[in-house]
Amino acid sequence: MKVSEVTIQDLKDYCRAEDDEENVLFSAILGAAKQFIKTQTGLDEAGMETKEDLAIVVLIIGAEMYENRTYTMSSNRTVNINPAAEAIIDQYRMNLL
């Protein structure tokens, strides 16, 4: 599956959400998850399409956004990301400083 093929329904199924009333929220989450990957990797949409494993990262990040809808920060001001998602993103990171 390619990143562009991930649908709202795919994300809802992954989150085990059955209520259609939250489709607007899932649409926003889907867009934000894709943008997060673009920002973190430096890949454009065409580049993301060549990396099929990024589709699962969209689902992982989307589920995290759905489950944790509050802004939190740990005591040392670091952001925690799912290790599997982070490992896949790191493979394609082009914008290293």
N, CA, C and O atoms as a CHARMM CRD file, in Angstrom:
* protein
*
  388
    1    1 MET  N      0.84400  -1.17500   0.00000 PROA 1      0.00000
    2    1 MET  CA     0.00000   0.00000   0.00000 PROA 1      0.00000
    3    1 MET  C      0.89000   1.23900   0.00000 PROA 1      0.00000
    4    1 MET  O      1.88900   1.30000   0.71600 PROA 1      0.00000
    5    2 LYS  N      0.51800   2.21100  -0.80300 PROA 2      0.00000
    6    2 LYS  CA     1.24300   3.47500  -0.85800 PROA 2      0.00000
    7    2 LYS  C      0.58400   4.49100   0.08000 PROA 2      0.00000
    8    2 LYS  O     -0.57900   4.34300   0.45500 PROA 2      0.00000
    9    3 VAL  N      1.33900   5.51300   0.44800 PROA 3      0.00000
   10    3 VAL  CA     0.82700   6.54700   1.35100 PROA 3      0.00000
   11    3 VAL  C     -0.45300   7.16700   0.79800 PROA 3      0.00000
   12    3 VAL  O     -1.39700   7.40100   1.55300 PROA 3      0.00000
   13    4 SER  N     -0.49900   7.43300  -0.49100 PROA 4      0.00000
   14    4 SER  CA    -1.67700   8.06600  -1.08900 PROA 4      0.00000
   15    4 SER  C     -2.90400   7.15800  -1.06900 PROA 4      0.00000
   16    4 SER  O     -4.03100   7.63500  -1.20700 PROA 4      0.00000
   17    5 GLU  N     -2.69500   5.86400  -0.89800 PROA 5      0.00000
   18    5 GLU  CA    -3.80500   4.91400  -0.88500 PROA 5      0.00000
   19    5 GLU  C     -4.43400   4.74300   0.49300 PROA 5      0.00000
   20    5 GLU  O     -5.49300   4.12800   0.61000 PROA 5      0.00000
   21    6 VAL  N     -3.80000   5.27600   1.54000 PROA 6      0.00000
   22    6 VAL  CA    -4.35200   5.17100   2.89000 PROA 6      0.00000
   23    6 VAL  C     -5.58600   6.07300   2.96800 PROA 6      0.00000
   24    6 VAL  O     -5.51400   7.27200   2.69800 PROA 6      0.00000
   25    7 THR  N     -6.70800   5.47700   3.33800 PROA 7      0.00000
   26    7 THR  CA    -7.97000   6.21100   3.39500 PROA 7      0.00000
   27    7 THR  C     -8.39100   6.46000   4.83900 PROA 7      0.00000
   28    7 THR  O     -7.82500   5.90800   5.78300 PROA 7      0.00000
   29    8 ILE  N     -9.40000   7.30700   4.97300 PROA 8      0.00000
   30    8 ILE  CA    -9.98100   7.54000   6.29200 PROA 8      0.00000
   31    8 ILE  C    -10.48300   6.22300   6.87300 PROA 8      0.00000
   32    8 ILE  O    -10.30800   5.96000   8.06300 PROA 8      0.00000
   33    9 GLN  N    -11.10100   5.40000   6.04200 PROA 9      0.00000
   34    9 GLN  CA   -11.60900   4.11500   6.52400 PROA 9      0.00000
   35    9 GLN  C    -10.47900   3.20800   6.98800 PROA 9      0.00000
   36    9 GLN  O    -10.62600   2.50400   7.98700 PROA 9      0.00000
   37   10 ASP  N     -9.35100   3.21300   6.27900 PROA 10     0.00000
   38   10 ASP  CA    -8.19200   2.42600   6.71300 PROA 10     0.00000
   39   10 ASP  C     -7.74800   2.86400   8.10600 PROA 10     0.00000
   40   10 ASP  O     -7.48600   2.03400   8.97700 PROA 10     0.00000
   41   11 LEU  N     -7.66700   4.17900   8.30200 PROA 11     0.00000
   42   11 LEU  CA    -7.25000   4.71000   9.59600 PROA 11     0.00000
   43   11 LEU  C     -8.26500   4.36900  10.68300 PROA 11     0.00000
   44   11 LEU  O     -7.88600   3.98900  11.79100 PROA 11     0.00000
   45   12 LYS  N     -9.53600   4.50300  10.37300 PROA 12     0.00000
   46   12 LYS  CA   -10.57400   4.15500  11.34600 PROA 12     0.00000
   47   12 LYS  C    -10.50600   2.67600  11.71300 PROA 12     0.00000
   48   12 LYS  O    -10.64500   2.31800  12.88300 PROA 12     0.00000
   49   13 ASP  N    -10.29500   1.82300  10.72500 PROA 13     0.00000
   50   13 ASP  CA   -10.16900   0.38800  10.99500 PROA 13     0.00000
   51   13 ASP  C     -8.95600   0.11000  11.87300 PROA 13     0.00000
   52   13 ASP  O     -9.03300  -0.69900  12.79800 PROA 13     0.00000
   53   14 TYR  N     -7.85100   0.76600  11.59700 PROA 14     0.00000
   54   14 TYR  CA    -6.63600   0.58000  12.37300 PROA 14     0.00000
   55   14 TYR  C     -6.84800   1.01400  13.82400 PROA 14     0.00000
   56   14 TYR  O     -6.31300   0.40600  14.75000 PROA 14     0.00000
   57   15 CYS  N     -7.63600   2.07400  14.00400 PROA 15     0.00000
   58   15 CYS  CA    -7.92700   2.59600  15.34900 PROA 15     0.00000
   59   15 CYS  C     -9.10000   1.87000  16.01300 PROA 15     0.00000
   60   15 CYS  O     -9.41700   2.11600  17.17700 PROA 15     0.00000
   61   16 ARG  N     -9.73100   0.98200  15.26500 PROA 16     0.00000
   62   16 ARG  CA   -10.92500   0.26700  15.73200 PROA 16     0.00000
   63   16 ARG  C    -12.03700   1.24000  16.11000 PROA 16     0.00000
   64   16 ARG  O    -12.72800   1.06800  17.11400 PROA 16     0.00000
   65   17 ALA  N    -12.18500   2.25200  15.28500 PROA 17     0.00000
   66   17 ALA  CA   -13.24100   3.25700  15.47300 PROA 17     0.00000
   67   17 ALA  C    -14.35800   2.95000  14.48700 PROA 17     0.00000
   68   17 ALA  O    -14.10800   2.77300  13.29500 PROA 17     0.00000
   69   18 GLU  N    -15.55900   2.88800  14.97000 PROA 18     0.00000
   70   18 GLU  CA   -16.68700   2.52200  14.11000 PROA 18     0.00000
   71   18 GLU  C    -17.64000   3.67500  13.84800 PROA 18     0.00000
   72   18 GLU  O    -18.50000   3.57500  12.97400 PROA 18     0.00000
   73   19 ASP  N    -17.50500   4.76100  14.58400 PROA 19     0.00000
   74   19 ASP  CA   -18.44500   5.87000  14.50000 PROA 19     0.00000
   75   19 ASP  C    -18.10000   6.79400  13.33100 PROA 19     0.00000
   76   19 ASP  O    -16.98900   7.31700  13.25300 PROA 19     0.00000
   77   20 ASP  N    -19.06200   6.99200  12.42200 PROA 20     0.00000
   78   20 ASP  CA   -18.84400   7.87500  11.27600 PROA 20     0.00000
   79   20 ASP  C    -18.90200   9.35400  11.65000 PROA 20     0.00000
   80   20 ASP  O    -18.55900  10.20900  10.83500 PROA 20     0.00000
   81   21 GLU  N    -19.32700   9.65900  12.85600 PROA 21     0.00000
   82   21 GLU  CA   -19.42500  11.05500  13.27700 PROA 21     0.00000
   83   21 GLU  C    -18.06100  11.71900  13.40800 PROA 21     0.00000
   84   21 GLU  O    -17.97100  12.94600  13.43600 PROA 21     0.00000
   85   22 GLU  N    -17.01900  10.93600  13.48800 PROA 22     0.00000
   86   22 GLU  CA   -15.68000  11.50000  13.64200 PROA 22     0.00000
   87   22 GLU  C    -14.88800  11.51800  12.33000 PROA 22     0.00000
   88   22 GLU  O    -13.66400  11.64900  12.35500 PROA 22     0.00000
   89   23 ASN  N    -15.55300  11.39200  11.21000 PROA 23     0.00000
   90   23 ASN  CA   -14.86300  11.37400   9.91600 PROA 23     0.00000
   91   23 ASN  C    -14.08800  12.66100   9.65300 PROA 23     0.00000
   92   23 ASN  O    -13.01400  12.62100   9.05200 PROA 23     0.00000
   93   24 VAL  N    -14.61200  13.78900  10.08900 PROA 24     0.00000
   94   24 VAL  CA   -13.90100  15.06700   9.89700 PROA 24     0.00000
   95   24 VAL  C    -12.59700  15.04400  10.68800 PROA 24     0.00000
   96   24 VAL  O    -11.55600  15.48200  10.19900 PROA 24     0.00000
   97   25 LEU  N    -12.66200  14.53200  11.90700 PROA 25     0.00000
   98   25 LEU  CA   -11.46100  14.41500  12.73100 PROA 25     0.00000
   99   25 LEU  C    -10.45300  13.47700  12.07100 PROA 25     0.00000
  100   25 LEU  O     -9.26600  13.79500  11.99800 PROA 25     0.00000
  101   26 PHE  N    -10.91800  12.32800  11.59100 PROA 26     0.00000
  102   26 PHE  CA   -10.00900  11.37200  10.94700 PROA 26     0.00000
  103   26 PHE  C     -9.40600  11.94300   9.66800 PROA 26     0.00000
  104   26 PHE  O     -8.25900  11.64100   9.33900 PROA 26     0.00000
  105   27 SER  N    -10.15300  12.75200   8.95400 PROA 27     0.00000
  106   27 SER  CA    -9.61800  13.40100   7.75900 PROA 27     0.00000
  107   27 SER  C     -8.47200  14.34100   8.13400 PROA 27     0.00000
  108   27 SER  O     -7.43800  14.36300   7.46700 PROA 27     0.00000
  109   28 ALA  N     -8.65900  15.11000   9.19300 PROA 28     0.00000
  110   28 ALA  CA    -7.61100  16.02900   9.65400 PROA 28     0.00000
  111   28 ALA  C     -6.39600  15.25900  10.14700 PROA 28     0.00000
  112   28 ALA  O     -5.26000  15.64500   9.87000 PROA 28     0.00000
  113   29 ILE  N     -6.62500  14.18300  10.86900 PROA 29     0.00000
  114   29 ILE  CA    -5.52500  13.36400  11.38500 PROA 29     0.00000
  115   29 ILE  C     -4.73700  12.73900  10.23800 PROA 29     0.00000
  116   29 ILE  O     -3.50600  12.71900  10.26600 PROA 29     0.00000
  117   30 LEU  N     -5.43500  12.23500   9.23900 PROA 30     0.00000
  118   30 LEU  CA    -4.77400  11.61500   8.09400 PROA 30     0.00000
  119   30 LEU  C     -3.85800  12.61800   7.39200 PROA 30     0.00000
  120   30 LEU  O     -2.71700  12.29600   7.05900 PROA 30     0.00000
  121   31 GLY  N     -4.35800  13.82500   7.17200 PROA 31     0.00000
  122   31 GLY  CA    -3.53600  14.86100   6.54000 PROA 31     0.00000
  123   31 GLY  C     -2.35300  15.25000   7.40100 PROA 31     0.00000
  124   31 GLY  O     -1.25000  15.45000   6.89200 PROA 31     0.00000
  125   32 ALA  N     -2.57400  15.36000   8.70900 PROA 32     0.00000
  126   32 ALA  CA    -1.49400  15.74400   9.62200 PROA 32     0.00000
  127   32 ALA  C     -0.42200  14.65800   9.70800 PROA 32     0.00000
  128   32 ALA  O      0.76800  14.96700   9.77500 PROA 32     0.00000
  129   33 ALA  N     -0.83400  13.39900   9.70800 PROA 33     0.00000
  130   33 ALA  CA     0.13700  12.30100   9.76700 PROA 33     0.00000
  131   33 ALA  C      1.02100  12.29400   8.52200 PROA 33     0.00000
  132   33 ALA  O      2.23400  12.10100   8.61500 PROA 33     0.00000
  133   34 LYS  N      0.41900  12.50300   7.37500 PROA 34     0.00000
  134   34 LYS  CA     1.19300  12.55300   6.13300 PROA 34     0.00000
  135   34 LYS  C      2.14600  13.74900   6.12900 PROA 34     0.00000
  136   34 LYS  O      3.29500  13.62900   5.70500 PROA 34     0.00000
  137   35 GLN  N      1.67200  14.88600   6.59600 PROA 35     0.00000
  138   35 GLN  CA     2.52200  16.07600   6.65700 PROA 35     0.00000
  139   35 GLN  C      3.67000  15.87800   7.63800 PROA 35     0.00000
  140   35 GLN  O      4.79300  16.31300   7.38100 PROA 35     0.00000
  141   36 PHE  N      3.39300  15.22900   8.75300 PROA 36     0.00000
  142   36 PHE  CA     4.43400  14.95100   9.74000 PROA 36     0.00000
  143   36 PHE  C      5.55700  14.13500   9.10900 PROA 36     0.00000
  144   36 PHE  O      6.73600  14.42600   9.31300 PROA 36     0.00000
  145   37 ILE  N      5.18600  13.11800   8.34700 PROA 37     0.00000
  146   37 ILE  CA     6.18800  12.27800   7.68900 PROA 37     0.00000
  147   37 ILE  C      6.98700  13.09500   6.67800 PROA 37     0.00000
  148   37 ILE  O      8.20800  12.96000   6.59800 PROA 37     0.00000
  149   38 LYS  N      6.30800  13.93800   5.91000 PROA 38     0.00000
  150   38 LYS  CA     7.01200  14.78500   4.94000 PROA 38     0.00000
  151   38 LYS  C      8.01100  15.68900   5.64300 PROA 38     0.00000
  152   38 LYS  O      9.14600  15.83700   5.19200 PROA 38     0.00000
  153   39 THR  N      7.59600  16.28400   6.73000 PROA 39     0.00000
  154   39 THR  CA     8.46500  17.20100   7.46200 PROA 39     0.00000
  155   39 THR  C      9.64300  16.46800   8.08200 PROA 39     0.00000
  156   39 THR  O     10.77300  16.95500   8.04100 PROA 39     0.00000
  157   40 GLN  N      9.38600  15.30400   8.65600 PROA 40     0.00000
  158   40 GLN  CA    10.44200  14.56100   9.32600 PROA 40     0.00000
  159   40 GLN  C     11.45400  13.95600   8.36200 PROA 40     0.00000
  160   40 GLN  O     12.64000  13.86800   8.68100 PROA 40     0.00000
  161   41 THR  N     10.99800  13.54400   7.19900 PROA 41     0.00000
  162   41 THR  CA    11.90700  12.88000   6.25200 PROA 41     0.00000
  163   41 THR  C     12.51300  13.82600   5.22900 PROA 41     0.00000
  164   41 THR  O     13.61600  13.58400   4.74000 PROA 41     0.00000
  165   42 GLY  N     11.81300  14.88800   4.90300 PROA 42     0.00000
  166   42 GLY  CA    12.26400  15.76300   3.83200 PROA 42     0.00000
  167   42 GLY  C     11.83900  15.25500   2.46400 PROA 42     0.00000
  168   42 GLY  O     12.18900  15.84900   1.44500 PROA 42     0.00000
  169   43 LEU  N     11.08900  14.16500   2.43200 PROA 43     0.00000
  170   43 LEU  CA    10.59500  13.62700   1.16600 PROA 43     0.00000
  171   43 LEU  C      9.39200  14.42800   0.68500 PROA 43     0.00000
  172   43 LEU  O      8.60800  14.92500   1.49400 PROA 43     0.00000
  173   44 ASP  N      9.24900  14.55200  -0.62500 PROA 44     0.00000
  174   44 ASP  CA     8.02500  15.13800  -1.15900 PROA 44     0.00000
  175   44 ASP  C      7.01700  14.00800  -1.36500 PROA 44     0.00000
  176   44 ASP  O      7.31700  12.84800  -1.08200 PROA 44     0.00000
  177   45 GLU  N      5.82700  14.34600  -1.85500 PROA 45     0.00000
  178   45 GLU  CA     4.78500  13.32700  -2.03000 PROA 45     0.00000
  179   45 GLU  C      5.23000  12.21900  -2.98300 PROA 45     0.00000
  180   45 GLU  O      4.94700  11.04500  -2.74400 PROA 45     0.00000
  181   46 ALA  N      5.92000  12.58200  -4.05500 PROA 46     0.00000
  182   46 ALA  CA     6.39700  11.56700  -5.00400 PROA 46     0.00000
  183   46 ALA  C      7.40900  10.64000  -4.33500 PROA 46     0.00000
  184   46 ALA  O      7.38600   9.42800  -4.55000 PROA 46     0.00000
  185   47 GLY  N      8.27600  11.20100  -3.54300 PROA 47     0.00000
  186   47 GLY  CA     9.25700  10.39000  -2.82700 PROA 47     0.00000
  187   47 GLY  C      8.61300   9.46500  -1.81400 PROA 47     0.00000
  188   47 GLY  O      9.04000   8.32300  -1.64100 PROA 47     0.00000
  189   48 MET  N      7.58300   9.96400  -1.14600 PROA 48     0.00000
  190   48 MET  CA     6.86600   9.14000  -0.17300 PROA 48     0.00000
  191   48 MET  C      6.18600   7.95500  -0.85200 PROA 48     0.00000
  192   48 MET  O      6.07000   6.88000  -0.26400 PROA 48     0.00000
  193   49 GLU  N      5.73900   8.15100  -2.08000 PROA 49     0.00000
  194   49 GLU  CA     5.04000   7.08700  -2.80600 PROA 49     0.00000
  195   49 GLU  C      5.94900   5.90100  -3.11400 PROA 49     0.00000
  196   49 GLU  O      5.46200   4.78900  -3.31900 PROA 49     0.00000
  197   50 THR  N      7.24700   6.11900  -3.14800 PROA 50     0.00000
  198   50 THR  CA     8.17400   5.03900  -3.47100 PROA 50     0.00000
  199   50 THR  C      8.53200   4.19300  -2.25400 PROA 50     0.00000
  200   50 THR  O      9.22000   3.18100  -2.38100 PROA 50     0.00000
  201   51 LYS  N      8.07300   4.59900  -1.09100 PROA 51     0.00000
  202   51 LYS  CA     8.40100   3.91300   0.16700 PROA 51     0.00000
  203   51 LYS  C      7.11400   3.33500   0.76000 PROA 51     0.00000
  204   51 LYS  O      6.43600   3.99200   1.55000 PROA 51     0.00000
  205   52 GLU  N      6.78700   2.11600   0.37500 PROA 52     0.00000
  206   52 GLU  CA     5.51100   1.53200   0.78400 PROA 52     0.00000
  207   52 GLU  C      5.39000   1.33800   2.28700 PROA 52     0.00000
  208   52 GLU  O      4.27700   1.32300   2.81300 PROA 52     0.00000
  209   53 ASP  N      6.51300   1.18900   2.99300 PROA 53     0.00000
  210   53 ASP  CA     6.41800   1.01300   4.43500 PROA 53     0.00000
  211   53 ASP  C      5.98600   2.28500   5.16600 PROA 53     0.00000
  212   53 ASP  O      5.61500   2.22900   6.33800 PROA 53     0.00000
  213   54 LEU  N      6.03400   3.42600   4.48300 PROA 54     0.00000
  214   54 LEU  CA     5.55900   4.65200   5.11700 PROA 54     0.00000
  215   54 LEU  C      4.04600   4.64700   5.31200 PROA 54     0.00000
  216   54 LEU  O      3.53100   5.40300   6.13600 PROA 54     0.00000
  217   55 ALA  N      3.32900   3.81300   4.57200 PROA 55     0.00000
  218   55 ALA  CA     1.87200   3.73500   4.75700 PROA 55     0.00000
  219   55 ALA  C      1.53300   3.27600   6.16700 PROA 55     0.00000
  220   55 ALA  O      0.58800   3.78300   6.77100 PROA 55     0.00000
  221   56 ILE  N      2.29500   2.31900   6.70200 PROA 56     0.00000
  222   56 ILE  CA     2.03500   1.86400   8.06800 PROA 56     0.00000
  223   56 ILE  C      2.38000   2.95300   9.06800 PROA 56     0.00000
  224   56 ILE  O      1.75500   3.04500  10.12500 PROA 56     0.00000
  225   57 VAL  N      3.37000   3.77900   8.74800 PROA 57     0.00000
  226   57 VAL  CA     3.71300   4.88600   9.64000 PROA 57     0.00000
  227   57 VAL  C      2.56200   5.88800   9.68600 PROA 57     0.00000
  228   57 VAL  O      2.27500   6.44900  10.74400 PROA 57     0.00000
  229   58 VAL  N      1.91000   6.11800   8.56600 PROA 58     0.00000
  230   58 VAL  CA     0.73300   6.99500   8.55900 PROA 58     0.00000
  231   58 VAL  C     -0.30500   6.45900   9.53800 PROA 58     0.00000
  232   58 VAL  O     -0.89300   7.22400  10.30300 PROA 58     0.00000
  233   59 LEU  N     -0.53200   5.14800   9.51800 PROA 59     0.00000
  234   59 LEU  CA    -1.51500   4.54400  10.41600 PROA 59     0.00000
  235   59 LEU  C     -1.06900   4.62200  11.87500 PROA 59     0.00000
  236   59 LEU  O     -1.87600   4.91900  12.75600 PROA 59     0.00000
  237   60 ILE  N      0.20200   4.35800  12.13100 PROA 60     0.00000
  238   60 ILE  CA     0.72100   4.40500  13.49800 PROA 60     0.00000
  239   60 ILE  C      0.61000   5.81700  14.06600 PROA 60     0.00000
  240   60 ILE  O      0.11500   6.00900  15.17600 PROA 60     0.00000
  241   61 ILE  N      1.06900   6.79100  13.30700 PROA 61     0.00000
  242   61 ILE  CA     1.02800   8.17700  13.77800 PROA 61     0.00000
  243   61 ILE  C     -0.41300   8.64900  13.88300 PROA 61     0.00000
  244   61 ILE  O     -0.77200   9.33700  14.83800 PROA 61     0.00000
  245   62 GLY  N     -1.23800   8.28600  12.91200 PROA 62     0.00000
  246   62 GLY  CA    -2.64800   8.66000  12.97100 PROA 62     0.00000
  247   62 GLY  C     -3.34200   8.09800  14.19200 PROA 62     0.00000
  248   62 GLY  O     -4.12100   8.79800  14.83900 PROA 62     0.00000
  249   63 ALA  N     -3.07100   6.84400  14.51900 PROA 63     0.00000
  250   63 ALA  CA    -3.66300   6.22500  15.70700 PROA 63     0.00000
  251   63 ALA  C     -3.20100   6.93000  16.97500 PROA 63     0.00000
  252   63 ALA  O     -3.98000   7.14000  17.90400 PROA 63     0.00000
  253   64 GLU  N     -1.93400   7.28700  16.99700 PROA 64     0.00000
  254   64 GLU  CA    -1.40600   8.01800  18.16700 PROA 64     0.00000
  255   64 GLU  C     -2.09500   9.36700  18.31700 PROA 64     0.00000
  256   64 GLU  O     -2.44400   9.77100  19.42700 PROA 64     0.00000
  257   65 MET  N     -2.29100  10.06100  17.20500 PROA 65     0.00000
  258   65 MET  CA    -2.98000  11.35600  17.24700 PROA 65     0.00000
  259   65 MET  C     -4.42600  11.19600  17.70500 PROA 65     0.00000
  260   65 MET  O     -4.95800  12.05300  18.41100 PROA 65     0.00000
  261   66 TYR  N     -5.05800  10.09900  17.30200 PROA 66     0.00000
  262   66 TYR  CA    -6.44600   9.85500  17.68400 PROA 66     0.00000
  263   66 TYR  C     -6.55300   9.49300  19.16400 PROA 66     0.00000
  264   66 TYR  O     -7.43100   9.98900  19.87000 PROA 66     0.00000
  265   67 GLU  N     -5.66100   8.63400  19.62300 PROA 67     0.00000
  266   67 GLU  CA    -5.72000   8.17100  21.01200 PROA 67     0.00000
  267   67 GLU  C     -5.26900   9.23600  22.01100 PROA 67     0.00000
  268   67 GLU  O     -5.79600   9.30400  23.12200 PROA 67     0.00000
  269   68 ASN  N     -4.31900  10.05000  21.63400 PROA 68     0.00000
  270   68 ASN  CA    -3.74900  11.05100  22.54600 PROA 68     0.00000
  271   68 ASN  C     -3.99800  12.44400  21.99400 PROA 68     0.00000
  272   68 ASN  O     -3.14100  13.03300  21.33500 PROA 68     0.00000
  273   69 ARG  N     -5.17000  12.95000  22.27200 PROA 69     0.00000
  274   69 ARG  CA    -5.57000  14.23400  21.69700 PROA 69     0.00000
  275   69 ARG  C     -5.23200  15.42500  22.58500 PROA 69     0.00000
  276   69 ARG  O     -5.81900  16.49700  22.43900 PROA 69     0.00000
  277   70 THR  N     -4.30100  15.24400  23.49200 PROA 70     0.00000
  278   70 THR  CA    -3.87900  16.35400  24.32700 PROA 70     0.00000
  279   70 THR  C     -2.41300  16.64200  24.04700 PROA 70     0.00000
  280   70 THR  O     -1.65900  15.75700  23.64200 PROA 70     0.00000
  281   71 TYR  N     -2.02300  17.87800  24.26700 PROA 71     0.00000
  282   71 TYR  CA    -0.63200  18.26900  24.07200 PROA 71     0.00000
  283   71 TYR  C      0.11600  17.98800  25.36100 PROA 71     0.00000
  284   71 TYR  O     -0.18700  18.58200  26.39500 PROA 71     0.00000
  285   72 THR  N      1.06700  17.10900  25.31300 PROA 72     0.00000
  286   72 THR  CA     1.85300  16.78800  26.49900 PROA 72     0.00000
  287   72 THR  C      3.32300  16.83500  26.16400 PROA 72     0.00000
  288   72 THR  O      3.72500  16.67800  25.01200 PROA 72     0.00000
  289   73 MET  N      4.10800  17.05200  27.18100 PROA 73     0.00000
  290   73 MET  CA     5.54700  17.09000  27.00800 PROA 73     0.00000
  291   73 MET  C      6.15800  16.42500  28.22600 PROA 73     0.00000
  292   73 MET  O      5.70100  16.65500  29.34600 PROA 73     0.00000
  293   74 SER  N      7.15200  15.62900  28.03600 PROA 74     0.00000
  294   74 SER  CA     7.79100  14.99200  29.17700 PROA 74     0.00000
  295   74 SER  C      8.62800  16.02100  29.92800 PROA 74     0.00000
  296   74 SER  O      8.83200  17.13800  29.45300 PROA 74     0.00000
  297   75 SER  N      9.10000  15.63800  31.08500 PROA 75     0.00000
  298   75 SER  CA     9.83200  16.57400  31.92500 PROA 75     0.00000
  299   75 SER  C     11.11900  17.07800  31.29000 PROA 75     0.00000
  300   75 SER  O     11.57400  18.17400  31.61600 PROA 75     0.00000
  301   76 ASN  N     11.71000  16.30800  30.39600 PROA 76     0.00000
  302   76 ASN  CA    12.94600  16.76500  29.75300 PROA 76     0.00000
  303   76 ASN  C     12.68700  17.37700  28.37700 PROA 76     0.00000
  304   76 ASN  O     13.61500  17.56200  27.58900 PROA 76     0.00000
  305   77 ARG  N     11.42900  17.68800  28.09400 PROA 77     0.00000
  306   77 ARG  CA    11.00000  18.39400  26.88100 PROA 77     0.00000
  307   77 ARG  C     11.33100  17.64300  25.59300 PROA 77     0.00000
  308   77 ARG  O     11.67700  18.25900  24.58400 PROA 77     0.00000
  309   78 THR  N     11.23000  16.35300  25.62400 PROA 78     0.00000
  310   78 THR  CA    11.42500  15.56700  24.42000 PROA 78     0.00000
  311   78 THR  C     10.07900  15.08600  23.91300 PROA 78     0.00000
  312   78 THR  O      9.11600  14.96800  24.67100 PROA 78     0.00000
  313   79 VAL  N     10.03200  14.81400  22.63600 PROA 79     0.00000
  314   79 VAL  CA     8.82600  14.28200  22.01900 PROA 79     0.00000
  315   79 VAL  C      9.01900  12.78000  21.86900 PROA 79     0.00000
  316   79 VAL  O     10.05500  12.33300  21.37600 PROA 79     0.00000
  317   80 ASN  N      8.04700  12.01300  22.28300 PROA 80     0.00000
  318   80 ASN  CA     8.13100  10.56300  22.15700 PROA 80     0.00000
  319   80 ASN  C      7.36300  10.11900  20.92000 PROA 80     0.00000
  320   80 ASN  O      6.24200  10.56800  20.68100 PROA 80     0.00000
  321   81 ILE  N      7.96500   9.24900  20.14800 PROA 81     0.00000
  322   81 ILE  CA     7.33000   8.72400  18.94600 PROA 81     0.00000
  323   81 ILE  C      7.45200   7.20400  18.98800 PROA 81     0.00000
  324   81 ILE  O      8.41100   6.66600  19.54100 PROA 81     0.00000
  325   82 ASN  N      6.49500   6.53100  18.41300 PROA 82     0.00000
  326   82 ASN  CA     6.50100   5.07900  18.34700 PROA 82     0.00000
  327   82 ASN  C      7.82100   4.60500  17.74500 PROA 82     0.00000
  328   82 ASN  O      8.21200   5.07400  16.67600 PROA 82     0.00000
  329   83 PRO  N      8.51200   3.68400  18.41300 PROA 83     0.00000
  330   83 PRO  CA     9.82700   3.24300  17.91500 PROA 83     0.00000
  331   83 PRO  C      9.79600   2.65600  16.50300 PROA 83     0.00000
  332   83 PRO  O     10.72600   2.87200  15.72500 PROA 83     0.00000
  333   84 ALA  N      8.74400   1.92000  16.16700 PROA 84     0.00000
  334   84 ALA  CA     8.65500   1.34900  14.81600 PROA 84     0.00000
  335   84 ALA  C      8.51300   2.45700  13.78100 PROA 84     0.00000
  336   84 ALA  O      9.17900   2.43600  12.74600 PROA 84     0.00000
  337   85 ALA  N      7.64700   3.42100  14.06200 PROA 85     0.00000
  338   85 ALA  CA     7.46000   4.54000  13.14300 PROA 85     0.00000
  339   85 ALA  C      8.75300   5.34300  13.01200 PROA 85     0.00000
  340   85 ALA  O      9.13500   5.74700  11.91400 PROA 85     0.00000
  341   86 GLU  N      9.41300   5.56600  14.13000 PROA 86     0.00000
  342   86 GLU  CA    10.65600   6.34200  14.11300 PROA 86     0.00000
  343   86 GLU  C     11.73800   5.62900  13.29600 PROA 86     0.00000
  344   86 GLU  O     12.47400   6.27400  12.55000 PROA 86     0.00000
  345   87 ALA  N     11.83600   4.32500  13.43200 PROA 87     0.00000
  346   87 ALA  CA    12.84200   3.56300  12.68400 PROA 87     0.00000
  347   87 ALA  C     12.59800   3.65500  11.18500 PROA 87     0.00000
  348   87 ALA  O     13.54300   3.79000  10.40800 PROA 87     0.00000
  349   88 ILE  N     11.33700   3.58300  10.77700 PROA 88     0.00000
  350   88 ILE  CA    11.03200   3.68500   9.34500 PROA 88     0.00000
  351   88 ILE  C     11.30100   5.09500   8.85000 PROA 88     0.00000
  352   88 ILE  O     11.90200   5.27500   7.79100 PROA 88     0.00000
  353   89 ILE  N     10.86700   6.09100   9.59700 PROA 89     0.00000
  354   89 ILE  CA    11.10500   7.48600   9.20400 PROA 89     0.00000
  355   89 ILE  C     12.60400   7.75500   9.08600 PROA 89     0.00000
  356   89 ILE  O     13.04700   8.39200   8.13100 PROA 89     0.00000
  357   90 ASP  N     13.38100   7.27300  10.05000 PROA 90     0.00000
  358   90 ASP  CA    14.81900   7.52800  10.03500 PROA 90     0.00000
  359   90 ASP  C     15.50500   6.96100   8.79400 PROA 90     0.00000
  360   90 ASP  O     16.52000   7.49900   8.35100 PROA 90     0.00000
  361   91 GLN  N     14.96800   5.88800   8.23100 PROA 91     0.00000
  362   91 GLN  CA    15.55400   5.31600   7.01400 PROA 91     0.00000
  363   91 GLN  C     15.51600   6.28900   5.84400 PROA 91     0.00000
  364   91 GLN  O     16.39000   6.26400   4.97800 PROA 91     0.00000
  365   92 TYR  N     14.50600   7.14000   5.82300 PROA 92     0.00000
  366   92 TYR  CA    14.27600   8.01200   4.67900 PROA 92     0.00000
  367   92 TYR  C     14.57800   9.48000   4.98100 PROA 92     0.00000
  368   92 TYR  O     14.34900  10.34600   4.13600 PROA 92     0.00000
  369   93 ARG  N     15.07800   9.75600   6.14800 PROA 93     0.00000
  370   93 ARG  CA    15.36300  11.13000   6.54100 PROA 93     0.00000
  371   93 ARG  C     16.41200  11.73100   5.61100 PROA 93     0.00000
  372   93 ARG  O     17.53200  11.22700   5.51800 PROA 93     0.00000
  373   94 MET  N     16.04700  12.79500   4.93300 PROA 94     0.00000
  374   94 MET  CA    16.94600  13.46600   3.99600 PROA 94     0.00000
  375   94 MET  C     17.39500  14.82400   4.51000 PROA 94     0.00000
  376   94 MET  O     18.32800  15.42200   3.97300 PROA 94     0.00000
  377   95 ASN  N     16.73700  15.30200   5.54000 PROA 95     0.00000
  378   95 ASN  CA    16.97800  16.66300   6.01900 PROA 95     0.00000
  379   95 ASN  C     17.75800  16.64800   7.32800 PROA 95     0.00000
  380   95 ASN  O     17.36100  17.29000   8.30000 PROA 95     0.00000
  381   96 LEU  N     18.84700  15.92900   7.35300 PROA 96     0.00000
  382   96 LEU  CA    19.70400  15.86900   8.54200 PROA 96     0.00000
  383   96 LEU  C     20.45400  17.16200   8.69000 PROA 96     0.00000
  384   96 LEU  O     20.94400  17.73800   7.71800 PROA 96     0.00000
  385   97 LEU  N     20.53400  17.60600   9.91200 PROA 97     0.00000
  386   97 LEU  CA    21.28300  18.84700  10.17400 PROA 97     0.00000
  387   97 LEU  C     22.58700  18.54700  10.83500 PROA 97     0.00000
  388   97 LEU  O     23.35300  19.46400  11.13200 PROA 97     0.00000
